[in-house]
């Protein structure tokens, strides 16, 4: 069986580290950023799980460094957020995608990166989410329509209102205010408000838990990494990055 020191998971606002640790004995790291996989490979991991990752103000994890890990015989799993995005792009090359969000991107039903983006608080507070992911809103509204809480047409309009918002401003309160201003039936909005505390779905969190279960099964089944199905091209730029390493991302203790 693999030891915790050979399993690594990049995790942030999607799931608390305490909850994750109860599901999988692994080393948990902050959201992945550019260069983190390069440095992590120096530790000879057996498996890497990617849930959350940085973007915008911090360079995102390169596709090539994930391919590098796969080429080195590391099993790389992805789900929920940045992990789902990269897995949808790299599953033909051996990255292992998990969950509904990954499947939606893989199949082309979702295309925009902002579907999984959220704004969150600092690491010392546990990365609290300060906005709602669009994939969570979509799933929640679909469930509400299926359960007859609101008509399907109302759910579709609420979904469109949420999608039109910048990801930093997405939240149910903002969506309700805009919906009321548009004249959506107040009774329907009230029914949804009353259902939301117990009915709300966190699709990203569900997928993160699925990733941890998948990695745990992988370990218990012997932990063999998929064979790399590609030729890894050693360009001058890549060789320099591998030699020098990328600038470490804030808070990632990988050096």
C-alpha positions as CSV (number, residue, x, y, z in Angstrom):
1,X,0.0,0.0,0.0
2,X,1.2,3.5,-0.7
3,X,2.3,5.7,2.2
4,X,0.7,9.2,2.8
5,X,4.1,10.7,1.7
6,X,3.6,9.3,-1.8
7,X,0.1,10.7,-2.3
8,X,-0.4,14.4,-2.8
9,X,-3.6,16.4,-3.3
10,X,-3.8,20.1,-4.2
11,X,-6.8,21.5,-2.4
12,X,-8.3,24.9,-1.5
13,X,-11.9,26.3,-1.2
14,X,-13.7,23.3,-2.7
15,X,-13.3,21.0,0.4
16,X,-11.8,21.5,3.8
17,X,-8.5,19.8,4.6
18,X,-10.0,18.3,7.7
19,X,-12.8,16.7,5.7
20,X,-10.4,15.5,3.0
21,X,-8.1,13.9,5.6
22,X,-10.9,11.8,6.9
23,X,-11.4,10.4,3.4
24,X,-7.8,9.9,2.2
25,X,-4.5,9.7,4.1
26,X,-2.4,12.0,1.9
27,X,-0.3,15.1,2.0
28,X,-2.6,18.1,1.3
29,X,-1.1,21.2,-0.5
30,X,-2.6,24.6,-1.3
31,X,-4.2,25.2,-4.8
32,X,-1.8,24.2,-7.6
33,X,0.0,26.9,-9.5
34,X,2.6,27.0,-12.3
35,X,5.7,25.1,-11.4
36,X,4.3,23.2,-8.5
37,X,4.1,19.9,-10.3
38,X,7.6,20.2,-11.5
39,X,8.9,20.7,-8.0
40,X,6.6,18.0,-6.6
41,X,8.0,15.4,-9.0
42,X,11.3,15.8,-7.3
43,X,9.7,14.0,-4.3
44,X,8.9,11.0,-6.5
45,X,5.2,10.9,-5.8
46,X,3.1,7.8,-6.7
47,X,-0.1,9.8,-7.2
48,X,-1.2,13.4,-7.4
49,X,-4.7,14.7,-7.1
50,X,-5.6,18.1,-8.4
51,X,-8.8,19.7,-7.2
52,X,-8.2,23.5,-6.8
53,X,-5.7,25.7,-8.7
54,X,-4.7,29.3,-9.0
55,X,-5.3,31.5,-12.1
56,X,-5.4,35.2,-13.1
57,X,-3.1,36.8,-10.6
58,X,-0.9,33.6,-10.2
59,X,0.1,31.7,-13.3
60,X,-1.9,28.5,-13.7
61,X,-0.4,25.0,-13.7
62,X,1.1,24.1,-17.1
63,X,-0.3,21.3,-19.1
64,X,3.3,20.2,-19.9
65,X,4.2,19.8,-16.2
66,X,1.3,17.4,-15.7
67,X,2.4,15.5,-18.8
68,X,5.9,15.4,-17.3
69,X,4.5,13.8,-14.2
70,X,2.5,11.2,-16.2
71,X,5.6,10.5,-18.3
72,X,7.5,9.9,-15.0
73,X,5.0,7.2,-14.0
74,X,2.9,9.3,-11.6
75,X,-0.8,8.8,-11.6
76,X,-2.4,12.2,-11.9
77,X,-6.1,12.6,-11.0
78,X,-8.3,15.7,-11.5
79,X,-11.7,16.8,-10.5
80,X,-14.0,19.6,-9.5
81,X,-12.2,22.8,-10.5
82,X,-8.8,23.3,-12.0
83,X,-8.4,19.5,-11.8
84,X,-11.5,19.0,-13.9
85,X,-10.3,21.5,-16.5
86,X,-6.9,20.0,-16.9
87,X,-8.2,16.4,-16.9
88,X,-10.7,17.3,-19.6
89,X,-7.9,18.5,-21.8
90,X,-5.3,15.8,-20.9
91,X,-7.4,12.6,-20.4
92,X,-6.3,11.3,-23.8
93,X,-2.7,11.4,-22.6
94,X,-3.3,9.5,-19.3
95,X,-4.6,12.0,-16.8
96,X,-7.5,10.5,-14.8
97,X,-10.6,12.6,-14.7
98,X,-13.3,12.1,-12.0
99,X,-16.8,13.5,-11.5
100,X,-19.6,15.3,-13.2
101,X,-17.7,18.6,-13.8
102,X,-14.9,16.7,-15.5
103,X,-17.4,14.8,-17.7
104,X,-19.3,18.0,-18.7
105,X,-16.0,19.6,-19.9
106,X,-14.8,16.4,-21.5
107,X,-18.0,16.0,-23.5
108,X,-18.2,19.7,-24.5
109,X,-21.4,20.5,-22.5
110,X,-19.3,23.1,-20.6
111,X,-16.5,25.2,-22.1
112,X,-15.9,28.3,-20.0
113,X,-13.3,28.2,-17.3
114,X,-15.5,30.6,-15.2
115,X,-17.9,27.8,-14.6
116,X,-15.7,26.6,-11.8
117,X,-14.1,29.8,-10.7
118,X,-14.8,31.3,-7.3
119,X,-13.3,34.1,-5.2
120,X,-12.1,32.9,-1.8
121,X,-10.5,34.1,1.4
122,X,-6.9,33.4,2.6
123,X,-5.3,30.1,3.4
124,X,-5.1,30.9,7.1
125,X,-8.9,31.0,7.2
126,X,-9.3,27.8,5.2
127,X,-9.9,29.4,1.8
128,X,-13.6,30.3,2.6
129,X,-15.6,30.7,-0.7
130,X,-16.9,34.3,-1.2
131,X,-18.8,33.5,-4.4
132,X,-20.7,30.6,-5.8
133,X,-19.4,28.4,-8.6
134,X,-21.6,28.4,-11.7
135,X,-21.5,24.6,-11.9
136,X,-23.0,24.5,-8.4
137,X,-25.8,27.0,-9.4
138,X,-26.6,25.0,-12.5
139,X,-26.9,21.7,-10.6
140,X,-29.0,23.4,-7.8
141,X,-31.4,25.0,-10.2
142,X,-31.8,21.7,-12.2
143,X,-32.6,19.9,-9.0
144,X,-35.1,22.6,-8.0
145,X,-36.9,22.3,-11.3
146,X,-36.9,18.5,-11.2
147,X,-38.4,18.6,-7.7
148,X,-41.1,21.0,-8.8
149,X,-39.9,23.9,-6.6
150,X,-39.8,26.3,-9.6
151,X,-40.9,25.8,-13.2
152,X,-38.2,24.8,-15.6
153,X,-38.5,28.1,-17.4
154,X,-37.9,30.0,-14.2
155,X,-34.9,27.8,-13.5
156,X,-33.5,28.5,-16.9
157,X,-33.9,32.3,-16.5
158,X,-32.2,32.2,-13.1
159,X,-29.4,30.2,-14.6
160,X,-29.0,32.8,-17.4
161,X,-28.9,35.7,-14.8
162,X,-26.2,33.9,-12.9
163,X,-24.1,33.1,-16.0
164,X,-24.2,36.8,-17.0
165,X,-22.6,37.9,-13.8
166,X,-18.8,38.0,-13.4
167,X,-17.7,35.0,-11.4
168,X,-16.6,37.1,-8.5
169,X,-20.1,38.5,-8.1
170,X,-22.0,35.2,-8.4
171,X,-24.2,34.2,-5.4
172,X,-27.8,33.3,-4.8
173,X,-28.6,36.6,-3.1
174,X,-27.4,38.6,-6.1
175,X,-29.3,36.3,-8.4
176,X,-32.5,36.7,-6.4
177,X,-32.2,40.5,-6.4
178,X,-31.7,40.7,-10.2
179,X,-34.5,38.2,-10.8
180,X,-36.9,40.2,-8.7
181,X,-35.9,43.4,-10.6
182,X,-36.7,41.6,-13.8
183,X,-40.2,40.8,-12.5
184,X,-39.9,37.0,-12.0
185,X,-42.8,35.8,-9.9
186,X,-42.1,36.6,-6.3
187,X,-44.0,33.5,-5.1
188,X,-41.7,31.3,-7.1
189,X,-38.6,33.1,-5.8
190,X,-39.8,32.7,-2.3
191,X,-40.4,29.0,-2.7
192,X,-36.8,28.6,-4.0
193,X,-35.4,30.7,-1.2
194,X,-37.1,28.4,1.3
195,X,-35.9,25.3,-0.4
196,X,-32.3,26.4,-0.9
197,X,-30.8,25.9,2.6
198,X,-31.5,22.1,2.4
199,X,-31.7,21.7,-1.4
200,X,-28.6,23.5,-2.5
201,X,-26.0,21.2,-4.2
202,X,-22.3,21.7,-4.1
203,X,-21.3,19.8,-7.2
204,X,-17.6,20.7,-6.9
205,X,-17.5,19.3,-3.4
206,X,-19.2,16.1,-4.4
207,X,-16.7,15.7,-7.2
208,X,-13.8,16.3,-4.8
209,X,-15.0,13.6,-2.5
210,X,-15.4,11.3,-5.5
211,X,-11.7,12.0,-6.4
212,X,-10.6,11.1,-2.9
213,X,-12.6,7.9,-3.0
214,X,-11.2,7.1,-6.4
215,X,-7.6,7.6,-5.2
216,X,-8.3,5.5,-2.2
217,X,-9.6,2.6,-4.3
218,X,-6.5,3.1,-6.6
219,X,-4.2,2.7,-3.6
220,X,-6.1,-0.4,-2.3
221,X,-6.0,-2.0,-5.7
222,X,-2.3,-1.7,-6.0
223,X,-1.8,1.8,-7.4
224,X,-0.5,1.2,-10.9
225,X,-0.2,4.4,-13.0
226,X,-1.6,4.5,-16.5
227,X,0.9,4.0,-19.2
228,X,2.0,7.3,-20.8
229,X,0.4,7.4,-24.3
230,X,2.5,10.1,-25.9
231,X,6.1,11.2,-26.7
232,X,7.3,13.8,-24.3
233,X,9.1,16.6,-26.2
234,X,12.1,18.1,-24.4
235,X,12.2,21.6,-25.7
236,X,14.9,24.2,-24.7
237,X,12.2,26.1,-22.8
238,X,11.0,23.0,-20.9
239,X,14.6,21.9,-20.1
240,X,15.3,25.3,-18.6
241,X,12.1,25.2,-16.5
242,X,13.0,21.7,-15.3
243,X,16.5,22.8,-14.4
244,X,15.7,26.1,-12.8
245,X,12.2,25.4,-11.5
246,X,9.3,27.9,-11.7
247,X,8.8,30.7,-9.2
248,X,7.1,29.1,-6.2
249,X,3.5,30.1,-5.7
250,X,2.6,31.9,-2.5
251,X,2.0,29.5,0.3
252,X,2.9,26.2,-1.5
253,X,5.5,24.5,0.6
254,X,7.2,22.5,-2.2
255,X,10.8,23.7,-2.1
